[in-house]
Amino acid sequence: MAGVFRNTTQAYKHLFLRAILACLAKGAGDGIQYADLLPEMAEAAWWPARRYRLSIGNLGVNDQITRLLDAIGDDPDEVFTVRRVREVAHAQLGRQVSRGVLRYVPQRFLQPWLQGAYGDVGDGQFDRFVKDYSLRLMDARALPYGIAAAGDGIRLNPVWRDYILSNLPIVTGWSDFEWLSWVQARNPNVPVTMEKLGPPSDRVSLEPQHAFFRAALSVAPPVCIYTGGAIAPSSLSLDHFLPRSFVGHDRIWNLVPMARAANSGKGARLPRPVFVEALADLHHRTIVALDPMGSKRWRRFGEEYAGDLRIEPEALLDRERLVEAYRGTVGPMLAIAARMGFPAGWP
């Protein structure tokens, strides 16, 4: 099966396999309808491409994946759910089978198994050959599936289905690795993790980070870096300065105390670069108030500041050094995120 992804320049085959595996994990039998595969493909494509703004291939405006994702829409407020993505994709089914993302990939996926079974023909003739003969050749060529006679789905080879189900964690892990490696190669300036390739999982609680900022309240009352207004302790929430969908973590240096009302309007938007210094000032006041490197309780966060910002621990108390470190770290990341398509210029 590894030959399927050799010299792959587009995401279709990766998405198709991930859709098949997802359907099998949910109890699909030998027959899988395109009506079930399309929402799985859309889900696998939408999260990395639109929520996390990763490139998943050379997708032009006429590319069928791009059109499908455009139909689902963007989500700058980060409120879309798996159900929303799947429902919109399902509504696109008829067009996607006839001339969309499912027009070619079910046939092209089978090419490695059919080498030598057909002559020197063009793509259109090959597609017709697969539709007409894949079911008949399923056993002789050990195809993983054949195209259903009605053209509305695929019929899995029972041998392949049993093998995949018996080894589902291994096959899924291999698919994850291939997909992650493929996406990473197309996003060399951004670390790609499995978290960025699917719906967000349950996040780890930010209570330790909340406690860190609350502990500084009596010495350094929080002020909104965007408006300059005071933040009432009762309405304090934590925001990711660089969107979490970009950085993929909850490290302390990227968190900003905000009033809940303001936080709800930011979503995945990028603050203007002018706010980087204000971000550094806020953290400098907090560091001075708590001295995390000298505190057993807060040392974890002191190490995050020093390690991630590449600054000596003793320099954390030096405002100018800290501001310089923030500019050198956060400034370029803002520029990369903007080039990836995250909405910029907030507020």
N, C-alpha and C positions, 0 to 999 in steps of 0.2 A: 504493500500500500504506500510505502514511502515514495515510490515513483510518481504518485499523483501530484505531489507538490514540486517536482523538479522543474526549475525554470519558470515558476509561477510568478506572473507579474500583476495579477489582479486577485481580489479577495474571494471570488465566487466559490472556488473549490473548498477553501477553508471553511467558509460559512455553510456550505452544503453539508460537509461532513459533520460539523458541529451540530447542525440541525438534526441530522440522522441520529447522532448519539443522544441528543436531548430527548428525542421522541422515544428511543429505546429505553432510556432511563425512566421515562414516564409510563412504560408498559405497552408500547406499540407492538403489534404483531408483525407478521410477515409483510403485510401491506401498509404502506405509509402514504397518505394523501398529500398532494402539494398544499392543500389547505392547512395541513398541520406543519409542513416544513417551512412555509414562507414566514409565519410569525417567528419561528425559531431563528431563521436567518436574519430577519429584521432586528430581532433583539440582540443577536450576536454582533451585528454591524453598528447599530445605533449607539450603544453605550460608548464604545471607544471613539467613534467618529464624531458624535455630537455632544455627549456629556463631557468626555475627556479631551476632545479636540485633537485626536490623533489621526494621522494620515493612514488610511488602510488601502493604499494603492493609488495609482495615477488616475484619479477619478475626475473626469471632465464634466462639464455641465450636461452633456448628453449621455453620460454613463447611467446605466439603469439602477445601480445601487444608489447613486447620488439622487436620482429622481424619487426613489422609494424613501430615502431618508428625508428629502425635502417635503414629501407628503406627510411624514410623521411630524416634522418640524423641529425647531431648536428648543432649548429649555434653559434660558439664562437665569431663571429663578430656581432651578433645580427642584422642580416639583413633579416632574413626569414619573410615572410608575411603570412597572413592567406591563401591567394590564393595559395602560394607555398605548404603549408602543405596539403591543400585539394586536389590539383592536384595530388600530389604523392600518397596520400591515395587512390584516385579514380582509379589510374592505378593499384592498388593492388587488386581490387574488386574481381575478379574471385577466386583467391587463398584464400582471407580472408573469403569468404562465405563457400567454400568447406572444408577448414581445418584451418582457421585462427580465428580472433577475433569474427566472426559472426557464427561460427560453432555450438556453444552450447548456448550462452546467450539468444537468442530469446525464446528458450524452457525453460531454467532454470529460467528465470525471472518470469514465470507463476506458479511456484511450489506452492506458498502460496494459490492460488485460486483453485488448483486442488487436494488438500489434500483429500484423500478418493475416488477420482474418478478413481484411478488405483490401482492395487494390489502391492504386494511386488516385484518390478521389479528393474533391474539395470538401470544405467544412460542411456545406449544405448536404451533400450526398452522404457524408459520414453520419450526420445527425439522423437522416432518414434511415440509414442502415441500422443504427443502434435502436431506433424506435421500432423497426420492423423485426429485428433478429435477436435483440438482447435477451429476451425470455428464452428463446430456443438455445442460445449459446451459454446460458447461465451455468449449467453443469460442465459442459465441455471446456469452457474457458475459466471456470471458477470465478465468475463475476460476482461481486458482492451483492448486486441487485440487477434486475431488469426493469425496463420501462413498462408500466402497466398498459395493457392493450387499449384501455379507454383513454390513455394519455393524461390521466388525472393524478398520477403518482408513481411510486415505484413498488416493486415486489422484491423483498429481500431474499437472498439465497439462504435457506434454512441453516446451511453449514456455517455461513458467515454470521448469521444472526446469533446462533448458539455460541460461536467463538467469542463474539463481541460481548454478549451478556455474561459469559463466564469470566471474561477478563476486562469488564467495563472500567474499573479504576485505572488499569494499565493503559488501555486504549484511549481513554479520556485524557489521562496524563500526557500521553504521547501527542495527542491532538492539541492540548494546551501548550505544550512546549513548542510545537511547530508553529502555531498561531502566534504565540508570544515572540518567538524569534523572528518571524516574518514581519510583524508589526514593528518590533524594535529596529530592524534594519531600515525601515522607512521613516523612523523618527530618531535619528542619531543624536539629536540634541536634548532629548527628554528621556528620563528613565521610564521604561514601560514595565508595569507589574501586572499580575493577574487581576488585581483589584480594579485596574483601569480597563479591563476587557469585558466586563459584565456589570450587571446591576449591583449597586452598593450593598454590601453585606451589613449586618448590624455593627454599628461603630462601637469602638471601645469608649467607655464613659470618659468624659472630660472633667470629672469631679476633682482629680488631683490638680489639674490646671486651674480650675475655678478656685480651689483652696489656696493655691499659690497667689493668685491676684487678690483674693479676699484678705489674705494675711497682710498685704501691703496697704490696705485701705486706710488704716489709722495713720500711716506715715505719709503715704502718697495717694490721696483720693483720686480715683480714675477720672480722666477728662477725655471726652470723645476727640480722637485725633482728626476727625473730619469736620466737626462743627465747632469744637472748642468748648462745648457745653459740658456741665458736670453730669456724671452718670450716677443716678440713685442706686445704692447697693441692691435695693429690692428688684431693680429692673436690669441688672447687669447680666449680659450674656457674652459669650466668646465667639468672635468671628475669625475666620481664616483670611488674613490679609491677601495672600496669594490663594486663590480658590483651592479648596481641598481636592476638587476634581482635577486640578493641575499638579499639585505637589504630592497628593496621595498619602499625607501623614498629618499628625496633630502635634508637631514639634512646637515647643513653647515660644520660640522666637518669631513664629509666624502668626501667633494668636493675638487678637486685639480685643480688649474689653469694649463693648458697645451696649447702648440701650437696645432692648429687644425690638422696639419698633423700627429703629434704623437698620438693625441686622437683617430683618425680614425682607428689606428691599434691596439688599446687595447681591445675594445669590452668588453666581459665578462671575460677577463683573470684576474688572480689574481697577483698583484705585489709580488715580493719576500719580505719576512718578514723584510729584511734589510732596506726596504724603510719606515717602520713605523716611525722610528725616524725622517727621513727627512720630512715626512708628518706632524709630530708634530711640528718640527721646523718652517715649512712654516706657520702653523696656529699660532704659538706663535708670529712670526714677525707681522702677520696681526692683531692679538689681541692687541699687544703693540702699533701698529700704530693707531688703531681706538678706543681702550678701549670700547668695545661694552656694557659692563655692566654700564658704566658711560654715555652712549649716548642714548638719547630717540630714535633716528633713528635706531640704530643698536642693541638695547637691546634684541630684539627677538632672534638674533643670539647668543648673550651672554648667554641667558637662554638655548638655544639648547646645546651649549658647556657644560655648567655647569650641566644641567640635564642629558644629554645622557652619558657624560663621568664620571659622578658621582664625580665631583670635586667642591669644594667650589668656589663661584664666585670670591672671592678675590684671589684665588690661580691660576686663569687663567693667570695672568701676570708672574707667577713663571715658568720658562722654565722647570726645573727638575720635578716639580709636573705635568705639562702638558704632558711631555714626558712619565712619569710613567702612567698617565691616559690613554694615547693612547696605550701604550703597553698592559695595562691590559684589554682594551676594544677591540682594533682592532686585536691584536695578536691572541686571541682565535677565533675570528670570521673568520680570514683567515684560521685557521686550520679546522674549521667546514666546510667552503665553499670548501676547497680542498677535504675533505672527501666526500662531496656531489657530486664531479665530476667537479667542475669549473676548467678550465685549469689553472695550477699554474706555478710559476716561470717566470713571465713576468717582465721586457723585457729580 
